[in-house]
Amino acid sequence: MSDLLYSQTEDDLRAAIRSLLADRADTATVLGRIETPNPYPPGLWEALAGGIGAAGLLVPEKLGGQGASHREAAVVLEELGRAVTPAPYLTSAVVATGTLLALGAETGPVADLLGALARGERVAVLAVPFSTAPDGVPAGSEAPVPAVADAVAADVLLVPRADGLYAVEAADAVVTPRSPLDLTRPLASVDASGARGTRLADAAAAREAVRRGLLTGAGLLASEQLGLAEWCLEETVRHTRDRHQFNRPVGSFQALKHRMAQLWLELVGARAAARAAADALATGAEDAELTVAVAQAYCSKAAVRAAEECVQLHGGIGMTWEHPAHLALKRAKSDAIALGSSGRHQDAIAALVDLPAPA
């Protein structure tokens, strides 16, 4: 049985990421940029991807990456989730990178692109709707693709077409920003029909690679949801400890203690599910698909509940634009339908364990 506890290496990585985010993407910085066309903090991606090397965690050393695993990438996503950080890490360093790795190429354009992604020189985004589940890979088409997350930050678009997977320069495609619920993760429609691009794989290999990339993204998205839920609970406990009514901390009121205790129990379950998914992906476990589906079915609901409680238990201040609670709630709601809703993953669980739906 795998050890799901955090290793010393993972703890050190967490400390480095948290320090970087405190310096370059603190709450004031994020809040100050969400109403601008570009919510990404200046210099953050260069420091995160190239400086720390986080973008290359999943890429083997022979291709220019760090040769780490999904467990380390999950730690990065926990910290990005805690800070609700505007950064294309999930979309580029996880989903797009996972898709390219699934092609298995050690030379040629795939290997070259993986090296550039690992060094933080380029950002790649898989041109499918952000809501696409691993078992719902769309057939390739030339039609514009709606709701592609972080497309506005991409240098390269991985475009599934009827005859295979293509790498298209973002400058050659039409990327039209759309209004997202989560202002820290921009959405855009992508029309790459007029761009030639470089063919990376045939149709069959492309479909399987996209499925693997989305599965990797869904499994590690659970860690982002875990980090977000952890921040929500910690911030709520801090606020209710400092806030007084009738000369008592409001956190000492029994009704509020019960609500926060219930959140803590859900958080423990979410941590176990998210860590199990990351470990299953890292080890190539036979039940990885099932473990990922369980993690998403559980963690998406836990993150939404934690964010809702954070807003409510902060009282009036939780409803203000100046407090970051609304950022957490919008990210949680957005993540709940990203890479497959919890209901979609519950259906996947039923199919994987041969559990028939009720008549």
LINJO-V85022 format. One record per residue. RES is the residue in one letter. SS is DSSP state (H for helix, E for strand, - for the rest). PHI is phi in degrees with one decimal (999 if undefined). BURIAL is b if it has 9 or more other C-alpha atoms within 8 Angstrom, else e. Layout:
res=RES ss=SS phi=PHI burial=BURIAL
res=RES ss=SS phi=PHI burial=BURIAL
This chain:
res=M ss=- phi=999 burial=e
res=S ss=- phi=-72.5 burial=e
res=D ss=- phi=-89.0 burial=e
res=L ss=- phi=-90.1 burial=e
res=L ss=- phi=-69.9 burial=e
res=Y ss=- phi=-74.9 burial=e
res=S ss=- phi=-81.0 burial=e
res=Q ss=H phi=-63.0 burial=e
res=T ss=H phi=-61.9 burial=e
res=E ss=H phi=-66.5 burial=b
res=D ss=H phi=-64.9 burial=b
res=D ss=H phi=-66.1 burial=e
res=L ss=H phi=-63.2 burial=b
res=R ss=H phi=-58.7 burial=b
res=A ss=H phi=-62.1 burial=e
res=A ss=H phi=-66.9 burial=b
res=I ss=H phi=-65.4 burial=b
res=R ss=H phi=-63.8 burial=b
res=S ss=H phi=-65.1 burial=e
res=L ss=H phi=-62.4 burial=b
res=L ss=H phi=-67.4 burial=b
res=A ss=H phi=-64.0 burial=e
res=D ss=H phi=-84.0 burial=e
res=R ss=H phi=-115.0 burial=b
res=A ss=- phi=-142.2 burial=b
res=D ss=- phi=-72.2 burial=b
res=T ss=H phi=-58.1 burial=e
res=A ss=H phi=-62.1 burial=e
res=T ss=H phi=-65.0 burial=b
res=V ss=H phi=-64.2 burial=b
res=L ss=H phi=-62.3 burial=b
res=G ss=H phi=-75.4 burial=e
res=R ss=H phi=-112.8 burial=b
res=I ss=- phi=-69.6 burial=b
res=E ss=- phi=-98.4 burial=e
res=T ss=- phi=-100.5 burial=e
res=P ss=- phi=-62.2 burial=e
res=N ss=- phi=-123.2 burial=e
res=P ss=- phi=-80.4 burial=b
res=Y ss=- phi=-74.9 burial=b
res=P ss=- phi=-60.8 burial=b
res=P ss=- phi=-59.0 burial=e
res=G ss=- phi=78.9 burial=e
res=L ss=H phi=-66.6 burial=b
res=W ss=H phi=-64.2 burial=b
res=E ss=H phi=-60.4 burial=b
res=A ss=H phi=-71.7 burial=b
res=L ss=H phi=-71.4 burial=b
res=A ss=H phi=-79.5 burial=b
res=G ss=H phi=-89.1 burial=b
res=G ss=H phi=-67.5 burial=e
res=I ss=- phi=-81.3 burial=e
res=G ss=- phi=85.6 burial=b
res=A ss=H phi=-67.7 burial=b
res=A ss=H phi=-68.7 burial=b
res=G ss=H phi=-104.2 burial=b
res=L ss=- phi=-61.2 burial=b
res=L ss=- phi=-86.8 burial=b
res=V ss=- phi=-90.9 burial=b
res=P ss=- phi=-59.4 burial=b
res=E ss=H phi=-60.6 burial=e
res=K ss=H phi=-66.8 burial=e
res=L ss=H phi=-103.1 burial=b
res=G ss=- phi=98.7 burial=b
res=G ss=- phi=-97.8 burial=b
res=Q ss=- phi=-90.7 burial=b
res=G ss=- phi=66.2 burial=b
res=A ss=- phi=-90.8 burial=b
res=S ss=- phi=-145.7 burial=b
res=H ss=H phi=-65.5 burial=b
res=R ss=H phi=-66.1 burial=b
res=E ss=H phi=-68.0 burial=b
res=A ss=H phi=-62.2 burial=b
res=A ss=H phi=-64.3 burial=b
res=V ss=H phi=-64.0 burial=b
res=V ss=H phi=-59.2 burial=b
res=L ss=H phi=-68.2 burial=b
res=E ss=H phi=-58.9 burial=b
res=E ss=H phi=-70.4 burial=b
res=L ss=H phi=-65.3 burial=b
res=G ss=H phi=-69.0 burial=b
res=R ss=H phi=-57.3 burial=b
res=A ss=- phi=-93.7 burial=b
res=V ss=- phi=45.0 burial=b
res=T ss=- phi=-81.5 burial=b
res=P ss=- phi=-76.2 burial=b
res=A ss=- phi=-157.7 burial=e
res=P ss=- phi=-82.5 burial=b
res=Y ss=H phi=-71.8 burial=b
res=L ss=H phi=-60.7 burial=b
res=T ss=H phi=-75.4 burial=b
res=S ss=H phi=-95.7 burial=b
res=A ss=H phi=-75.9 burial=b
res=V ss=H phi=-115.5 burial=b
res=V ss=H phi=-68.6 burial=b
res=A ss=H phi=-64.4 burial=b
res=T ss=H phi=-64.2 burial=b
res=G ss=H phi=-61.9 burial=b
res=T ss=H phi=-64.2 burial=b
res=L ss=H phi=-66.4 burial=b
res=L ss=H phi=-63.6 burial=b
res=A ss=H phi=-66.6 burial=b
res=L ss=- phi=-75.1 burial=b
res=G ss=- phi=71.8 burial=e
res=A ss=- phi=-83.1 burial=e
res=E ss=- phi=-108.4 burial=e
res=T ss=- phi=-141.0 burial=e
res=G ss=H phi=89.2 burial=e
res=P ss=H phi=-63.9 burial=e
res=V ss=H phi=-65.3 burial=b
res=A ss=H phi=-63.6 burial=b
res=D ss=H phi=-62.9 burial=b
res=L ss=H phi=-68.0 burial=e
res=L ss=H phi=-61.2 burial=b
res=G ss=H phi=-62.7 burial=b
res=A ss=H phi=-65.9 burial=b
res=L ss=H phi=-66.0 burial=b
res=A ss=H phi=-63.2 burial=b
res=R ss=- phi=-82.6 burial=b
res=G ss=- phi=77.4 burial=b
res=E ss=- phi=-79.8 burial=e
res=R ss=- phi=-135.7 burial=b
res=V ss=- phi=-121.9 burial=b
res=A ss=E phi=-117.4 burial=b
res=V ss=E phi=-134.1 burial=b
res=L ss=E phi=-76.7 burial=b
res=A ss=- phi=-83.5 burial=b
res=V ss=- phi=-133.9 burial=b
res=P ss=- phi=-57.0 burial=b
res=F ss=- phi=-64.0 burial=b
res=S ss=- phi=-85.3 burial=b
res=T ss=- phi=-66.9 burial=b
res=A ss=- phi=-85.6 burial=b
res=P ss=- phi=-58.9 burial=b
res=D ss=- phi=-94.1 burial=e
res=G ss=- phi=-125.4 burial=e
res=V ss=- phi=-60.7 burial=b
res=P ss=- phi=-75.1 burial=e
res=A ss=- phi=-67.7 burial=e
res=G ss=- phi=-63.7 burial=b
res=S ss=- phi=-150.9 burial=e
res=E ss=- phi=-96.2 burial=e
res=A ss=- phi=-71.5 burial=e
res=P ss=- phi=-57.6 burial=b
res=V ss=E phi=-101.9 burial=b
res=P ss=E phi=-85.6 burial=b
res=A ss=E phi=53.4 burial=b
res=V ss=E phi=-90.3 burial=b
res=A ss=E phi=-74.0 burial=b
res=D ss=- phi=62.3 burial=b
res=A ss=H phi=-62.6 burial=b
res=V ss=H phi=-69.0 burial=b
res=A ss=H phi=-98.1 burial=e
res=A ss=- phi=-80.8 burial=b
res=D ss=- phi=-93.8 burial=b
res=V ss=E phi=-130.1 burial=b
res=L ss=E phi=-111.9 burial=b
res=L ss=E phi=-92.1 burial=b
res=V ss=E phi=-110.3 burial=b
res=P ss=E phi=-74.3 burial=b
res=R ss=E phi=-124.8 burial=b
res=A ss=- phi=-59.1 burial=e
res=D ss=- phi=-104.0 burial=e
res=G ss=E phi=144.9 burial=b
res=L ss=E phi=-104.8 burial=b
res=Y ss=E phi=-122.3 burial=b
res=A ss=E phi=-97.4 burial=b
res=V ss=E phi=-117.6 burial=b
res=E ss=E phi=-63.1 burial=b
res=A ss=H phi=-59.4 burial=b
res=A ss=H phi=-66.8 burial=e
res=D ss=H phi=-90.6 burial=b
res=A ss=- phi=-104.4 burial=b
res=V ss=E phi=-100.3 burial=b
res=V ss=E phi=-110.8 burial=b
res=T ss=E phi=-112.1 burial=e
res=P ss=E phi=-60.5 burial=b
res=R ss=E phi=-121.2 burial=b
res=S ss=- phi=-84.1 burial=e
res=P ss=- phi=-93.7 burial=e
res=L ss=- phi=-69.9 burial=e
res=D ss=- phi=-88.5 burial=b
res=L ss=- phi=-71.1 burial=b
res=T ss=- phi=-91.2 burial=b
res=R ss=- phi=-133.2 burial=b
res=P ss=- phi=-61.4 burial=b
res=L ss=E phi=-114.7 burial=b
res=A ss=E phi=-154.4 burial=b
res=S ss=E phi=-90.8 burial=b
res=V ss=E phi=-124.3 burial=b
res=D ss=E phi=-119.5 burial=b
res=A ss=- phi=-109.0 burial=b
res=S ss=- phi=-65.7 burial=b
res=G ss=- phi=-93.2 burial=e
res=A ss=- phi=-108.5 burial=e
res=R ss=- phi=-75.8 burial=e
res=G ss=- phi=76.7 burial=e
res=T ss=E phi=-109.8 burial=e
res=R ss=E phi=-74.9 burial=b
res=L ss=E phi=-101.2 burial=b
res=A ss=E phi=-160.6 burial=b
res=D ss=- phi=-78.2 burial=b
res=A ss=H phi=-62.6 burial=b
res=A ss=H phi=-66.1 burial=e
res=A ss=H phi=-65.5 burial=b
res=A ss=H phi=-64.4 burial=b
res=R ss=H phi=-61.9 burial=b
res=E ss=H phi=-68.1 burial=b
res=A ss=H phi=-65.0 burial=b
res=V ss=H phi=-63.6 burial=b
res=R ss=H phi=-60.8 burial=b
res=R ss=H phi=-66.2 burial=b
res=G ss=H phi=-64.5 burial=b
res=L ss=H phi=-69.6 burial=b
res=L ss=H phi=-64.0 burial=b
res=T ss=H phi=-61.2 burial=b
res=G ss=H phi=-62.3 burial=b
res=A ss=H phi=-63.6 burial=b
res=G ss=H phi=-64.5 burial=b
res=L ss=H phi=-85.3 burial=b
res=L ss=H phi=-60.1 burial=b
res=A ss=H phi=-59.8 burial=b
res=S ss=H phi=-72.0 burial=b
res=E ss=H phi=-61.8 burial=b
res=Q ss=H phi=-64.8 burial=b
res=L ss=H phi=-62.2 burial=b
res=G ss=H phi=-60.8 burial=b
res=L ss=H phi=-62.4 burial=b
res=A ss=H phi=-64.5 burial=b
res=E ss=H phi=-62.0 burial=b
res=W ss=H phi=-62.5 burial=b
res=C ss=H phi=-58.8 burial=b
res=L ss=H phi=-67.7 burial=b
res=E ss=H phi=-62.6 burial=e
res=E ss=H phi=-67.5 burial=b
res=T ss=H phi=-68.6 burial=b
res=V ss=H phi=-62.5 burial=b
res=R ss=H phi=-61.4 burial=e
res=H ss=H phi=-65.4 burial=b
res=T ss=H phi=-72.2 burial=b
res=R ss=H phi=-78.1 burial=b
res=D ss=H phi=-87.2 burial=e
res=R ss=- phi=-82.0 burial=b
res=H ss=E phi=-114.7 burial=b
res=Q ss=E phi=-140.0 burial=e
res=F ss=- phi=54.2 burial=e
res=N ss=- phi=61.7 burial=e
res=R ss=E phi=-136.0 burial=e
res=P ss=E phi=-63.1 burial=b
res=V ss=H phi=-64.5 burial=b
res=G ss=H phi=-68.7 burial=b
res=S ss=H phi=-84.5 burial=b
res=F ss=- phi=-71.0 burial=e
res=Q ss=H phi=-59.8 burial=e
res=A ss=H phi=-61.5 burial=e
res=L ss=H phi=-72.8 burial=b
res=K ss=H phi=-61.0 burial=b
res=H ss=H phi=-63.7 burial=e
res=R ss=H phi=-65.3 burial=e
res=M ss=H phi=-72.1 burial=b
res=A ss=H phi=-64.3 burial=e
res=Q ss=H phi=-65.0 burial=e
res=L ss=H phi=-62.5 burial=b
res=W ss=H phi=-61.8 burial=b
res=L ss=H phi=-62.5 burial=e
res=E ss=H phi=-66.1 burial=b
res=L ss=H phi=-67.1 burial=b
res=V ss=H phi=-61.4 burial=e
res=G ss=H phi=-64.3 burial=e
res=A ss=H phi=-64.2 burial=b
res=R ss=H phi=-63.9 burial=b
res=A ss=H phi=-63.4 burial=b
res=A ss=H phi=-67.0 burial=b
res=A ss=H phi=-66.2 burial=b
res=R ss=H phi=-65.4 burial=b
res=A ss=H phi=-64.6 burial=b
res=A ss=H phi=-65.0 burial=b
res=A ss=H phi=-62.5 burial=b
res=D ss=H phi=-69.5 burial=b
res=A ss=H phi=-63.3 burial=b
res=L ss=H phi=-68.2 burial=b
res=A ss=H phi=-66.8 burial=b
res=T ss=H phi=-95.5 burial=e
res=G ss=- phi=64.8 burial=e
res=A ss=- phi=-61.1 burial=e
res=E ss=- phi=-63.5 burial=e
res=D ss=- phi=-98.0 burial=e
res=A ss=H phi=-59.6 burial=b
res=E ss=H phi=-61.3 burial=e
res=L ss=H phi=-65.8 burial=b
res=T ss=H phi=-64.0 burial=b
res=V ss=H phi=-64.9 burial=b
res=A ss=H phi=-61.8 burial=b
res=V ss=H phi=-63.4 burial=b
res=A ss=H phi=-61.7 burial=b
res=Q ss=H phi=-70.5 burial=b
res=A ss=H phi=-61.5 burial=b
res=Y ss=H phi=-91.7 burial=b
res=C ss=H phi=-69.0 burial=b
res=S ss=H phi=-64.4 burial=b
res=K ss=H phi=-69.6 burial=b
res=A ss=H phi=-64.0 burial=b
res=A ss=H phi=-67.1 burial=b
res=V ss=H phi=-63.6 burial=b
res=R ss=H phi=-62.8 burial=b
res=A ss=H phi=-63.7 burial=b
res=A ss=H phi=-68.3 burial=b
res=E ss=H phi=-64.3 burial=b
res=E ss=H phi=-66.5 burial=e
res=C ss=H phi=-60.3 burial=b
res=V ss=H phi=-63.9 burial=b
res=Q ss=H phi=-67.5 burial=e
res=L ss=H phi=-77.9 burial=b
res=H ss=- phi=-84.5 burial=b
res=G ss=H phi=67.5 burial=e
res=G ss=H phi=-62.0 burial=e
res=I ss=H phi=-65.7 burial=e
res=G ss=H phi=-68.2 burial=b
res=M ss=H phi=-93.9 burial=b
res=T ss=- phi=-85.4 burial=e
res=W ss=- phi=-71.1 burial=e
res=E ss=- phi=-75.6 burial=e
res=H ss=- phi=-88.1 burial=b
res=P ss=- phi=-75.2 burial=b
res=A ss=H phi=-58.5 burial=b
res=H ss=H phi=-68.5 burial=b
res=L ss=H phi=-63.8 burial=b
res=A ss=H phi=-64.9 burial=b
res=L ss=H phi=-64.7 burial=b
res=K ss=H phi=-68.6 burial=b
res=R ss=H phi=-65.3 burial=b
res=A ss=H phi=-62.7 burial=b
res=K ss=H phi=-65.6 burial=b
res=S ss=H phi=-66.2 burial=b
res=D ss=H phi=-64.4 burial=b
res=A ss=H phi=-65.5 burial=b
res=I ss=- phi=-113.4 burial=b
res=A ss=- phi=-79.6 burial=b
res=L ss=- phi=54.7 burial=b
res=G ss=- phi=105.0 burial=b
res=S ss=- phi=-72.9 burial=b
res=S ss=H phi=-61.6 burial=b
res=G ss=H phi=-63.8 burial=e
res=R ss=H phi=-63.3 burial=b
res=H ss=H phi=-72.2 burial=b
res=Q ss=H phi=-64.9 burial=b
res=D ss=H phi=-62.2 burial=e
res=A ss=H phi=-64.7 burial=b
res=I ss=H phi=-60.5 burial=b
res=A ss=H phi=-59.2 burial=b
res=A ss=H phi=-69.5 burial=b
res=L ss=H phi=-70.0 burial=e
res=V ss=- phi=-103.4 burial=e
res=D ss=- phi=57.1 burial=e
res=L ss=- phi=-103.5 burial=e
res=P ss=- phi=-69.1 burial=e
res=A ss=- phi=-69.5 burial=e
res=P ss=- phi=-63.2 burial=e
res=A ss=- phi=-67.8 burial=e
